[in-house]
Amino acid sequence: MDERRRTCTVWDVRAGEVLRFAGAEIEVALVKKSGQLARLRVAAPARVKIVREVAAEREAEFVPSMAP
């Protein structure tokens, strides 16, 4: 199987809502939204490495727009 193959979905969430992944092993919750910043809480098993990438450091990729 190609490890680079990914699935992508876009979700609109409100503060307090939670997204769960990998059979509920990983969860991401929107704690607070203010202006262009969102505070997320990510919970995962200790074996899962969680990193933050700054947008300029990533390769150019498609970013969906919410505009009609």
CHARMM-style PDB file with segment names, atoms N, HN, CA, C and O in Angstrom:
ATOM      1  N   MET     1       0.836  -1.185   0.000  1.00  0.00      PROA
ATOM      2  CA  MET     1       0.000   0.000   0.000  1.00  0.00      PROA
ATOM      3  C   MET     1       0.880   1.248   0.000  1.00  0.00      PROA
ATOM      4  O   MET     1       1.909   1.281   0.676  1.00  0.00      PROA
ATOM      5  N   ASP     2       0.490   2.251  -0.738  1.00  0.00      PROA
ATOM      6  HN  ASP     2      -0.345   2.224  -1.287  1.00  0.00      PROA
ATOM      7  CA  ASP     2       1.241   3.492  -0.834  1.00  0.00      PROA
ATOM      8  C   ASP     2       0.999   4.336   0.416  1.00  0.00      PROA
ATOM      9  O   ASP     2      -0.119   4.796   0.648  1.00  0.00      PROA
ATOM     10  N   GLU     3       2.043   4.541   1.220  1.00  0.00      PROA
ATOM     11  HN  GLU     3       2.951   4.168   1.032  1.00  0.00      PROA
ATOM     12  CA  GLU     3       1.909   5.303   2.469  1.00  0.00      PROA
ATOM     13  C   GLU     3       1.639   6.785   2.228  1.00  0.00      PROA
ATOM     14  O   GLU     3       1.182   7.476   3.138  1.00  0.00      PROA
ATOM     15  N   ARG     4       1.908   7.286   1.031  1.00  0.00      PROA
ATOM     16  HN  ARG     4       2.279   6.724   0.292  1.00  0.00      PROA
ATOM     17  CA  ARG     4       1.661   8.698   0.735  1.00  0.00      PROA
ATOM     18  C   ARG     4       0.206   8.971   0.408  1.00  0.00      PROA
ATOM     19  O   ARG     4      -0.214  10.128   0.380  1.00  0.00      PROA
ATOM     20  N   ARG     5      -0.556   7.945   0.165  1.00  0.00      PROA
ATOM     21  HN  ARG     5      -0.215   7.005   0.188  1.00  0.00      PROA
ATOM     22  CA  ARG     5      -1.965   8.120  -0.170  1.00  0.00      PROA
ATOM     23  C   ARG     5      -2.716   8.627   1.056  1.00  0.00      PROA
ATOM     24  O   ARG     5      -2.573   8.069   2.144  1.00  0.00      PROA
ATOM     25  N   ARG     6      -3.505   9.668   0.889  1.00  0.00      PROA
ATOM     26  HN  ARG     6      -3.621  10.121   0.005  1.00  0.00      PROA
ATOM     27  CA  ARG     6      -4.211  10.297   2.005  1.00  0.00      PROA
ATOM     28  C   ARG     6      -5.679  10.491   1.681  1.00  0.00      PROA
ATOM     29  O   ARG     6      -6.072  10.550   0.515  1.00  0.00      PROA
ATOM     30  N   THR     7      -6.468  10.588   2.707  1.00  0.00      PROA
ATOM     31  HN  THR     7      -6.149  10.540   3.654  1.00  0.00      PROA
ATOM     32  CA  THR     7      -7.865  10.963   2.588  1.00  0.00      PROA
ATOM     33  C   THR     7      -8.007  12.345   3.190  1.00  0.00      PROA
ATOM     34  O   THR     7      -7.388  12.641   4.212  1.00  0.00      PROA
ATOM     35  N   CYS     8      -8.812  13.195   2.574  1.00  0.00      PROA
ATOM     36  HN  CYS     8      -9.315  12.954   1.744  1.00  0.00      PROA
ATOM     37  CA  CYS     8      -8.962  14.561   3.057  1.00  0.00      PROA
ATOM     38  C   CYS     8     -10.441  14.914   3.152  1.00  0.00      PROA
ATOM     39  O   CYS     8     -11.201  14.690   2.210  1.00  0.00      PROA
ATOM     40  N   THR     9     -10.838  15.457   4.273  1.00  0.00      PROA
ATOM     41  HN  THR     9     -10.221  15.639   5.038  1.00  0.00      PROA
ATOM     42  CA  THR     9     -12.189  15.975   4.441  1.00  0.00      PROA
ATOM     43  C   THR     9     -12.101  17.325   5.131  1.00  0.00      PROA
ATOM     44  O   THR     9     -11.123  17.608   5.821  1.00  0.00      PROA
ATOM     45  N   VAL    10     -13.103  18.148   4.950  1.00  0.00      PROA
ATOM     46  HN  VAL    10     -13.898  17.918   4.389  1.00  0.00      PROA
ATOM     47  CA  VAL    10     -13.160  19.470   5.574  1.00  0.00      PROA
ATOM     48  C   VAL    10     -14.383  19.502   6.475  1.00  0.00      PROA
ATOM     49  O   VAL    10     -15.475  19.119   6.056  1.00  0.00      PROA
ATOM     50  N   TRP    11     -14.208  19.954   7.698  1.00  0.00      PROA
ATOM     51  HN  TRP    11     -13.321  20.265   8.038  1.00  0.00      PROA
ATOM     52  CA  TRP    11     -15.287  19.991   8.680  1.00  0.00      PROA
ATOM     53  C   TRP    11     -15.461  21.404   9.213  1.00  0.00      PROA
ATOM     54  O   TRP    11     -14.476  22.102   9.457  1.00  0.00      PROA
ATOM     55  N   ASP    12     -16.682  21.823   9.394  1.00  0.00      PROA
ATOM     56  HN  ASP    12     -17.482  21.257   9.196  1.00  0.00      PROA
ATOM     57  CA  ASP    12     -16.996  23.056  10.117  1.00  0.00      PROA
ATOM     58  C   ASP    12     -17.384  22.626  11.525  1.00  0.00      PROA
ATOM     59  O   ASP    12     -18.324  21.851  11.700  1.00  0.00      PROA
ATOM     60  N   VAL    13     -16.673  23.119  12.524  1.00  0.00      PROA
ATOM     61  HN  VAL    13     -15.909  23.749  12.382  1.00  0.00      PROA
ATOM     62  CA  VAL    13     -16.950  22.718  13.904  1.00  0.00      PROA
ATOM     63  C   VAL    13     -17.129  23.946  14.784  1.00  0.00      PROA
ATOM     64  O   VAL    13     -16.643  25.034  14.479  1.00  0.00      PROA
ATOM     65  N   ARG    14     -17.833  23.739  15.872  1.00  0.00      PROA
ATOM     66  HN  ARG    14     -18.228  22.855  16.120  1.00  0.00      PROA
ATOM     67  CA  ARG    14     -18.040  24.790  16.865  1.00  0.00      PROA
ATOM     68  C   ARG    14     -17.222  24.446  18.108  1.00  0.00      PROA
ATOM     69  O   ARG    14     -16.847  23.292  18.317  1.00  0.00      PROA
ATOM     70  N   ALA    15     -16.954  25.456  18.924  1.00  0.00      PROA
ATOM     71  HN  ALA    15     -17.259  26.393  18.754  1.00  0.00      PROA
ATOM     72  CA  ALA    15     -16.226  25.238  20.172  1.00  0.00      PROA
ATOM     73  C   ALA    15     -16.910  24.140  20.974  1.00  0.00      PROA
ATOM     74  O   ALA    15     -18.131  24.138  21.136  1.00  0.00      PROA
ATOM     75  N   GLY    16     -16.116  23.220  21.466  1.00  0.00      PROA
ATOM     76  HN  GLY    16     -15.125  23.221  21.334  1.00  0.00      PROA
ATOM     77  CA  GLY    16     -16.640  22.104  22.246  1.00  0.00      PROA
ATOM     78  C   GLY    16     -16.874  20.844  21.436  1.00  0.00      PROA
ATOM     79  O   GLY    16     -17.005  19.764  22.011  1.00  0.00      PROA
ATOM     80  N   GLU    17     -16.929  20.952  20.110  1.00  0.00      PROA
ATOM     81  HN  GLU    17     -16.823  21.830  19.643  1.00  0.00      PROA
ATOM     82  CA  GLU    17     -17.123  19.769  19.277  1.00  0.00      PROA
ATOM     83  C   GLU    17     -15.799  19.021  19.115  1.00  0.00      PROA
ATOM     84  O   GLU    17     -14.722  19.613  19.180  1.00  0.00      PROA
ATOM     85  N   VAL    18     -15.902  17.718  18.906  1.00  0.00      PROA
ATOM     86  HN  VAL    18     -16.777  17.237  18.853  1.00  0.00      PROA
ATOM     87  CA  VAL    18     -14.725  16.850  18.843  1.00  0.00      PROA
ATOM     88  C   VAL    18     -14.769  16.017  17.571  1.00  0.00      PROA
ATOM     89  O   VAL    18     -15.825  15.513  17.191  1.00  0.00      PROA
ATOM     90  N   LEU    19     -13.618  15.872  16.909  1.00  0.00      PROA
ATOM     91  HN  LEU    19     -12.759  16.282  17.217  1.00  0.00      PROA
ATOM     92  CA  LEU    19     -13.454  14.948  15.784  1.00  0.00      PROA
ATOM     93  C   LEU    19     -12.612  13.784  16.289  1.00  0.00      PROA
ATOM     94  O   LEU    19     -11.580  13.998  16.926  1.00  0.00      PROA
ATOM     95  N   ARG    20     -13.042  12.546  16.010  1.00  0.00      PROA
ATOM     96  HN  ARG    20     -13.880  12.372  15.493  1.00  0.00      PROA
ATOM     97  CA  ARG    20     -12.308  11.359  16.456  1.00  0.00      PROA
ATOM     98  C   ARG    20     -11.788  10.593  15.237  1.00  0.00      PROA
ATOM     99  O   ARG    20     -12.475  10.474  14.223  1.00  0.00      PROA
ATOM    100  N   PHE    21     -10.570  10.082  15.356  1.00  0.00      PROA
ATOM    101  HN  PHE    21     -10.012  10.179  16.180  1.00  0.00      PROA
ATOM    102  CA  PHE    21      -9.911   9.375  14.264  1.00  0.00      PROA
ATOM    103  C   PHE    21      -9.410   8.023  14.752  1.00  0.00      PROA
ATOM    104  O   PHE    21      -9.249   7.793  15.950  1.00  0.00      PROA
ATOM    105  N   ALA    22      -9.169   7.148  13.806  1.00  0.00      PROA
ATOM    106  HN  ALA    22      -9.300   7.335  12.832  1.00  0.00      PROA
ATOM    107  CA  ALA    22      -8.547   5.842  14.074  1.00  0.00      PROA
ATOM    108  C   ALA    22      -9.278   5.097  15.181  1.00  0.00      PROA
ATOM    109  O   ALA    22      -8.671   4.677  16.166  1.00  0.00      PROA
ATOM    110  N   GLY    23     -10.584   4.937  15.012  1.00  0.00      PROA
ATOM    111  HN  GLY    23     -11.077   5.279  14.212  1.00  0.00      PROA
ATOM    112  CA  GLY    23     -11.360   4.196  16.004  1.00  0.00      PROA
ATOM    113  C   GLY    23     -11.384   4.871  17.356  1.00  0.00      PROA
ATOM    114  O   GLY    23     -11.375   4.194  18.384  1.00  0.00      PROA
ATOM    115  N   ALA    24     -11.415   6.187  17.378  1.00  0.00      PROA
ATOM    116  HN  ALA    24     -11.423   6.737  16.543  1.00  0.00      PROA
ATOM    117  CA  ALA    24     -11.482   7.015  18.591  1.00  0.00      PROA
ATOM    118  C   ALA    24     -10.165   7.047  19.368  1.00  0.00      PROA
ATOM    119  O   ALA    24     -10.134   7.542  20.495  1.00  0.00      PROA
ATOM    120  N   GLU    25      -9.069   6.525  18.785  1.00  0.00      PROA
ATOM    121  HN  GLU    25      -9.094   6.123  17.870  1.00  0.00      PROA
ATOM    122  CA  GLU    25      -7.768   6.612  19.453  1.00  0.00      PROA
ATOM    123  C   GLU    25      -7.243   8.037  19.477  1.00  0.00      PROA
ATOM    124  O   GLU    25      -6.548   8.434  20.412  1.00  0.00      PROA
ATOM    125  N   ILE    26      -7.575   8.803  18.451  1.00  0.00      PROA
ATOM    126  HN  ILE    26      -8.140   8.481  17.692  1.00  0.00      PROA
ATOM    127  CA  ILE    26      -7.085  10.176  18.328  1.00  0.00      PROA
ATOM    128  C   ILE    26      -8.291  11.098  18.265  1.00  0.00      PROA
ATOM    129  O   ILE    26      -9.235  10.846  17.516  1.00  0.00      PROA
ATOM    130  N   GLU    27      -8.257  12.178  19.061  1.00  0.00      PROA
ATOM    131  HN  GLU    27      -7.490  12.383  19.670  1.00  0.00      PROA
ATOM    132  CA  GLU    27      -9.357  13.127  18.987  1.00  0.00      PROA
ATOM    133  C   GLU    27      -8.822  14.546  18.959  1.00  0.00      PROA
ATOM    134  O   GLU    27      -7.827  14.871  19.606  1.00  0.00      PROA
ATOM    135  N   VAL    28      -9.513  15.385  18.188  1.00  0.00      PROA
ATOM    136  HN  VAL    28     -10.321  15.120  17.662  1.00  0.00      PROA
ATOM    137  CA  VAL    28      -9.175  16.794  18.063  1.00  0.00      PROA
ATOM    138  C   VAL    28     -10.415  17.579  18.445  1.00  0.00      PROA
ATOM    139  O   VAL    28     -11.489  17.370  17.880  1.00  0.00      PROA
ATOM    140  N   ALA    29     -10.270  18.481  19.403  1.00  0.00      PROA
ATOM    141  HN  ALA    29      -9.398  18.651  19.862  1.00  0.00      PROA
ATOM    142  CA  ALA    29     -11.400  19.284  19.861  1.00  0.00      PROA
ATOM    143  C   ALA    29     -11.096  20.758  19.643  1.00  0.00      PROA
ATOM    144  O   ALA    29      -9.988  21.218  19.916  1.00  0.00      PROA
ATOM    145  N   LEU    30     -12.083  21.492  19.150  1.00  0.00      PROA
ATOM    146  HN  LEU    30     -12.984  21.118  18.929  1.00  0.00      PROA
ATOM    147  CA  LEU    30     -11.955  22.937  19.031  1.00  0.00      PROA
ATOM    148  C   LEU    30     -12.279  23.528  20.396  1.00  0.00      PROA
ATOM    149  O   LEU    30     -13.422  23.470  20.849  1.00  0.00      PROA
ATOM    150  N   VAL    31     -11.279  24.092  21.044  1.00  0.00      PROA
ATOM    151  HN  VAL    31     -10.350  24.140  20.676  1.00  0.00      PROA
ATOM    152  CA  VAL    31     -11.452  24.659  22.378  1.00  0.00      PROA
ATOM    153  C   VAL    31     -11.959  26.089  22.281  1.00  0.00      PROA
ATOM    154  O   VAL    31     -12.887  26.478  22.990  1.00  0.00      PROA
ATOM    155  N   LYS    32     -11.336  26.881  21.386  1.00  0.00      PROA
ATOM    156  HN  LYS    32     -10.582  26.565  20.810  1.00  0.00      PROA
ATOM    157  CA  LYS    32     -11.689  28.296  21.277  1.00  0.00      PROA
ATOM    158  C   LYS    32     -11.318  28.805  19.897  1.00  0.00      PROA
ATOM    159  O   LYS    32     -10.319  28.374  19.321  1.00  0.00      PROA
ATOM    160  N   LYS    33     -12.105  29.708  19.372  1.00  0.00      PROA
ATOM    161  HN  LYS    33     -12.917  30.058  19.840  1.00  0.00      PROA
ATOM    162  CA  LYS    33     -11.832  30.351  18.080  1.00  0.00      PROA
ATOM    163  C   LYS    33     -11.893  31.847  18.298  1.00  0.00      PROA
ATOM    164  O   LYS    33     -12.858  32.354  18.869  1.00  0.00      PROA
ATOM    165  N   SER    34     -10.878  32.556  17.851  1.00  0.00      PROA
ATOM    166  HN  SER    34     -10.094  32.145  17.387  1.00  0.00      PROA
ATOM    167  CA  SER    34     -10.840  34.006  17.977  1.00  0.00      PROA
ATOM    168  C   SER    34     -10.109  34.576  16.769  1.00  0.00      PROA
ATOM    169  O   SER    34      -8.909  34.353  16.607  1.00  0.00      PROA
ATOM    170  N   GLY    35     -10.821  35.308  15.923  1.00  0.00      PROA
ATOM    171  HN  GLY    35     -11.796  35.489  16.055  1.00  0.00      PROA
ATOM    172  CA  GLY    35     -10.198  35.862  14.721  1.00  0.00      PROA
ATOM    173  C   GLY    35      -9.676  34.752  13.833  1.00  0.00      PROA
ATOM    174  O   GLY    35     -10.414  33.829  13.489  1.00  0.00      PROA
ATOM    175  N   GLN    36      -8.399  34.836  13.455  1.00  0.00      PROA
ATOM    176  HN  GLN    36      -7.799  35.587  13.734  1.00  0.00      PROA
ATOM    177  CA  GLN    36      -7.809  33.832  12.578  1.00  0.00      PROA
ATOM    178  C   GLN    36      -7.177  32.670  13.339  1.00  0.00      PROA
ATOM    179  O   GLN    36      -6.642  31.748  12.724  1.00  0.00      PROA
ATOM    180  N   LEU    37      -7.234  32.705  14.664  1.00  0.00      PROA
ATOM    181  HN  LEU    37      -7.669  33.454  15.164  1.00  0.00      PROA
ATOM    182  CA  LEU    37      -6.635  31.642  15.467  1.00  0.00      PROA
ATOM    183  C   LEU    37      -7.688  30.705  16.024  1.00  0.00      PROA
ATOM    184  O   LEU    37      -8.780  31.131  16.401  1.00  0.00      PROA
ATOM    185  N   ALA    38      -7.355  29.441  16.072  1.00  0.00      PROA
ATOM    186  HN  ALA    38      -6.468  29.095  15.766  1.00  0.00      PROA
ATOM    187  CA  ALA    38      -8.213  28.437  16.697  1.00  0.00      PROA
ATOM    188  C   ALA    38      -7.353  27.663  17.693  1.00  0.00      PROA
ATOM    189  O   ALA    38      -6.231  27.271  17.374  1.00  0.00      PROA
ATOM    190  N   ARG    39      -7.873  27.444  18.888  1.00  0.00      PROA
ATOM    191  HN  ARG    39      -8.785  27.762  19.147  1.00  0.00      PROA
ATOM    192  CA  ARG    39      -7.158  26.630  19.876  1.00  0.00      PROA
ATOM    193  C   ARG    39      -7.725  25.221  19.810  1.00  0.00      PROA
ATOM    194  O   ARG    39      -8.915  25.002  20.036  1.00  0.00      PROA
ATOM    195  N   LEU    40      -6.853  24.270  19.498  1.00  0.00      PROA
ATOM    196  HN  LEU    40      -5.886  24.448  19.314  1.00  0.00      PROA
ATOM    197  CA  LEU    40      -7.251  22.870  19.365  1.00  0.00      PROA
ATOM    198  C   LEU    40      -6.641  22.054  20.496  1.00  0.00      PROA
ATOM    199  O   LEU    40      -5.520  22.321  20.929  1.00  0.00      PROA
ATOM    200  N   ARG    41      -7.379  21.062  20.969  1.00  0.00      PROA
ATOM    201  HN  ARG    41      -8.290  20.845  20.617  1.00  0.00      PROA
ATOM    202  CA  ARG    41      -6.852  20.093  21.926  1.00  0.00      PROA
ATOM    203  C   ARG    41      -6.748  18.769  21.187  1.00  0.00      PROA
ATOM    204  O   ARG    41      -7.747  18.257  20.681  1.00  0.00      PROA
ATOM    205  N   VAL    42      -5.543  18.213  21.125  1.00  0.00      PROA
ATOM    206  HN  VAL    42      -4.732  18.628  21.536  1.00  0.00      PROA
ATOM    207  CA  VAL    42      -5.317  16.946  20.433  1.00  0.00      PROA
ATOM    208  C   VAL    42      -4.952  15.901  21.482  1.00  0.00      PROA
ATOM    209  O   VAL    42      -3.993  16.074  22.234  1.00  0.00      PROA
ATOM    210  N   ALA    43      -5.719  14.823  21.527  1.00  0.00      PROA
ATOM    211  HN  ALA    43      -6.498  14.683  20.916  1.00  0.00      PROA
ATOM    212  CA  ALA    43      -5.448  13.731  22.464  1.00  0.00      PROA
ATOM    213  C   ALA    43      -5.171  12.470  21.662  1.00  0.00      PROA
ATOM    214  O   ALA    43      -5.942  12.099  20.776  1.00  0.00      PROA
ATOM    215  N   ALA    44      -4.056  11.814  21.985  1.00  0.00      PROA
ATOM    216  HN  ALA    44      -3.430  12.115  22.704  1.00  0.00      PROA
ATOM    217  CA  ALA    44      -3.657  10.606  21.263  1.00  0.00      PROA
ATOM    218  C   ALA    44      -2.797   9.748  22.180  1.00  0.00      PROA
ATOM    219  O   ALA    44      -2.248  10.241  23.166  1.00  0.00      PROA
ATOM    220  N   PRO    45      -2.680   8.463  21.857  1.00  0.00      PROA
ATOM    221  CA  PRO    45      -1.782   7.603  22.634  1.00  0.00      PROA
ATOM    222  C   PRO    45      -0.345   8.138  22.573  1.00  0.00      PROA
ATOM    223  O   PRO    45       0.027   8.813  21.612  1.00  0.00      PROA
ATOM    224  N   ALA    46       0.451   7.840  23.586  1.00  0.00      PROA
ATOM    225  HN  ALA    46       0.149   7.292  24.366  1.00  0.00      PROA
ATOM    226  CA  ALA    46       1.825   8.342  23.668  1.00  0.00      PROA
ATOM    227  C   ALA    46       2.672   7.941  22.459  1.00  0.00      PROA
ATOM    228  O   ALA    46       3.617   8.651  22.114  1.00  0.00      PROA
ATOM    229  N   ARG    47       2.354   6.824  21.812  1.00  0.00      PROA
ATOM    230  HN  ARG    47       1.587   6.247  22.092  1.00  0.00      PROA
ATOM    231  CA  ARG    47       3.143   6.362  20.656  1.00  0.00      PROA
ATOM    232  C   ARG    47       2.911   7.212  19.411  1.00  0.00      PROA
ATOM    233  O   ARG    47       3.673   7.107  18.450  1.00  0.00      PROA
ATOM    234  N   VAL    48       1.871   8.056  19.406  1.00  0.00      PROA
ATOM    235  HN  VAL    48       1.252   8.142  20.186  1.00  0.00      PROA
ATOM    236  CA  VAL    48       1.554   8.895  18.250  1.00  0.00      PROA
ATOM    237  C   VAL    48       2.301  10.219  18.374  1.00  0.00      PROA
ATOM    238  O   VAL    48       2.140  10.941  19.358  1.00  0.00      PROA
ATOM    239  N   LYS    49       3.110  10.530  17.383  1.00  0.00      PROA
ATOM    240  HN  LYS    49       3.241   9.944  16.584  1.00  0.00      PROA
ATOM    241  CA  LYS    49       3.865  11.782  17.380  1.00  0.00      PROA
ATOM    242  C   LYS    49       2.975  12.885  16.814  1.00  0.00      PROA
ATOM    243  O   LYS    49       2.418  12.741  15.725  1.00  0.00      PROA
ATOM    244  N   ILE    50       2.844  13.981  17.550  1.00  0.00      PROA
ATOM    245  HN  ILE    50       3.297  14.098  18.434  1.00  0.00      PROA
ATOM    246  CA  ILE    50       2.032  15.118  17.116  1.00  0.00      PROA
ATOM    247  C   ILE    50       2.975  16.299  16.916  1.00  0.00      PROA
ATOM    248  O   ILE    50       3.703  16.684  17.830  1.00  0.00      PROA
ATOM    249  N   VAL    51       2.955  16.868  15.717  1.00  0.00      PROA
ATOM    250  HN  VAL    51       2.364  16.556  14.974  1.00  0.00      PROA
ATOM    251  CA  VAL    51       3.820  18.011  15.420  1.00  0.00      PROA
ATOM    252  C   VAL    51       2.990  19.140  14.826  1.00  0.00      PROA
ATOM    253  O   VAL    51       1.921  18.909  14.260  1.00  0.00      PROA
ATOM    254  N   ARG    52       3.486  20.344  14.959  1.00  0.00      PROA
ATOM    255  HN  ARG    52       4.354  20.531  15.418  1.00  0.00      PROA
ATOM    256  CA  ARG    52       2.859  21.518  14.351  1.00  0.00      PROA
ATOM    257  C   ARG    52       3.776  22.000  13.241  1.00  0.00      PROA
ATOM    258  O   ARG    52       4.971  22.205  13.457  1.00  0.00      PROA
ATOM    259  N   GLU    53       3.217  22.181  12.056  1.00  0.00      PROA
ATOM    260  HN  GLU    53       2.247  22.014  11.881  1.00  0.00      PROA
ATOM    261  CA  GLU    53       3.982  22.701  10.927  1.00  0.00      PROA
ATOM    262  C   GLU    53       3.509  24.110  10.629  1.00  0.00      PROA
ATOM    263  O   GLU    53       2.307  24.369  10.580  1.00  0.00      PROA
ATOM    264  N   VAL    54       4.445  25.018  10.431  1.00  0.00      PROA
ATOM    265  HN  VAL    54       5.422  24.808  10.471  1.00  0.00      PROA
ATOM    266  CA  VAL    54       4.116  26.377  10.027  1.00  0.00      PROA
ATOM    267  C   VAL    54       3.812  26.344   8.534  1.00  0.00      PROA
ATOM    268  O   VAL    54       4.516  25.677   7.775  1.00  0.00      PROA
ATOM    269  N   ALA    55       2.777  27.052   8.109  1.00  0.00      PROA
ATOM    270  HN  ALA    55       2.205  27.593   8.726  1.00  0.00      PROA
ATOM    271  CA  ALA    55       2.309  26.991   6.721  1.00  0.00      PROA
ATOM    272  C   ALA    55       3.431  27.215   5.709  1.00  0.00      PROA
ATOM    273  O   ALA    55       3.471  26.522   4.692  1.00  0.00      PROA
ATOM    274  N   ALA    56       4.326  28.140   5.945  1.00  0.00      PROA
ATOM    275  HN  ALA    56       4.294  28.703   6.771  1.00  0.00      PROA
ATOM    276  CA  ALA    56       5.392  28.447   4.992  1.00  0.00      PROA
ATOM    277  C   ALA    56       6.378  27.291   4.851  1.00  0.00      PROA
ATOM    278  O   ALA    56       7.079  27.206   3.843  1.00  0.00      PROA
ATOM    279  N   GLU    57       6.446  26.407   5.831  1.00  0.00      PROA
ATOM    280  HN  GLU    57       5.877  26.476   6.650  1.00  0.00      PROA
ATOM    281  CA  GLU    57       7.382  25.287   5.789  1.00  0.00      PROA
ATOM    282  C   GLU    57       6.856  24.120   4.968  1.00  0.00      PROA
ATOM    283  O   GLU    57       7.632  23.262   4.546  1.00  0.00      PROA
ATOM    284  N   ARG    58       5.553  24.077   4.737  1.00  0.00      PROA
ATOM    285  HN  ARG    58       4.923  24.774   5.079  1.00  0.00      PROA
ATOM    286  CA  ARG    58       4.959  22.972   3.984  1.00  0.00      PROA
ATOM    287  C   ARG    58       5.072  23.225   2.492  1.00  0.00      PROA
ATOM    288  O   ARG    58       5.229  24.362   2.046  1.00  0.00      PROA
ATOM    289  N   GLU    59       4.990  22.149   1.735  1.00  0.00      PROA
ATOM    290  HN  GLU    59       4.862  21.225   2.097  1.00  0.00      PROA
ATOM    291  CA  GLU    59       4.932  22.284   0.285  1.00  0.00      PROA
ATOM    292  C   GLU    59       3.593  22.902  -0.073  1.00  0.00      PROA
ATOM    293  O   GLU    59       2.637  22.807   0.696  1.00  0.00      PROA
ATOM    294  N   ALA    60       3.518  23.532  -1.231  1.00  0.00      PROA
ATOM    295  HN  ALA    60       4.295  23.609  -1.857  1.00  0.00      PROA
ATOM    296  CA  ALA    60       2.247  24.098  -1.690  1.00  0.00      PROA
ATOM    297  C   ALA    60       1.228  22.982  -1.798  1.00  0.00      PROA
ATOM    298  O   ALA    60       1.500  21.931  -2.378  1.00  0.00      PROA
ATOM    299  N   GLU    61       0.063  23.213  -1.239  1.00  0.00      PROA
ATOM    300  HN  GLU    61      -0.158  24.066  -0.767  1.00  0.00      PROA
ATOM    301  CA  GLU    61      -0.990  22.210  -1.297  1.00  0.00      PROA
ATOM    302  C   GLU    61      -2.326  22.913  -1.441  1.00  0.00      PROA
ATOM    303  O   GLU    61      -2.447  24.109  -1.178  1.00  0.00      PROA
ATOM    304  N   PHE    62      -3.315  22.161  -1.856  1.00  0.00      PROA
ATOM    305  HN  PHE    62      -3.216  21.189  -2.070  1.00  0.00      PROA
ATOM    306  CA  PHE    62      -4.655  22.699  -2.024  1.00  0.00      PROA
ATOM    307  C   PHE    62      -5.250  23.012  -0.663  1.00  0.00      PROA
ATOM    308  O   PHE    62      -5.273  22.156   0.222  1.00  0.00      PROA
ATOM    309  N   VAL    63      -5.733  24.238  -0.493  1.00  0.00      PROA
ATOM    310  HN  VAL    63      -5.715  24.933  -1.212  1.00  0.00      PROA
ATOM    311  CA  VAL    63      -6.421  24.636   0.730  1.00  0.00      PROA
ATOM    312  C   VAL    63      -7.832  25.034   0.333  1.00  0.00      PROA
ATOM    313  O   VAL    63      -8.020  26.027  -0.370  1.00  0.00      PROA
ATOM    314  N   PRO    64      -8.835  24.267   0.777  1.00  0.00      PROA
ATOM    315  CA  PRO    64     -10.206  24.569   0.366  1.00  0.00      PROA
ATOM    316  C   PRO    64     -10.675  25.910   0.903  1.00  0.00      PROA
ATOM    317  O   PRO    64     -10.311  26.319   2.005  1.00  0.00      PROA
ATOM    318  N   SER    65     -11.482  26.578   0.112  1.00  0.00      PROA
ATOM    319  HN  SER    65     -11.778  26.245  -0.784  1.00  0.00      PROA
ATOM    320  CA  SER    65     -12.048  27.865   0.494  1.00  0.00      PROA
ATOM    321  C   SER    65     -13.487  27.675   0.913  1.00  0.00      PROA
ATOM    322  O   SER    65     -14.177  26.801   0.389  1.00  0.00      PROA
ATOM    323  N   MET    66     -13.949  28.483   1.852  1.00  0.00      PROA
ATOM    324  HN  MET    66     -13.388  29.193   2.278  1.00  0.00      PROA
ATOM    325  CA  MET    66     -15.345  28.427   2.261  1.00  0.00      PROA
ATOM    326  C   MET    66     -16.190  29.387   1.427  1.00  0.00      PROA
ATOM    327  O   MET    66     -17.405  29.467   1.612  1.00  0.00      PROA
ATOM    328  N   ALA    67     -15.550  30.116   0.509  1.00  0.00      PROA
ATOM    329  HN  ALA    67     -14.563  30.051   0.359  1.00  0.00      PROA
ATOM    330  CA  ALA    67     -16.279  31.048  -0.356  1.00  0.00      PROA
ATOM    331  C   ALA    67     -17.169  30.276  -1.322  1.00  0.00      PROA
ATOM    332  O   ALA    67     -16.795  29.194  -1.777  1.00  0.00      PROA
ATOM    333  N   PRO    68     -18.346  30.821  -1.642  1.00  0.00      PROA
ATOM    334  CA  PRO    68     -19.244  30.119  -2.577  1.00  0.00      PROA
ATOM    335  C   PRO    68     -18.677  30.046  -3.978  1.00  0.00      PROA
ATOM    336  OT1 PRO    68     -19.313  29.488  -4.873  1.00  0.00      PROA
TER     337      PRO     68
END
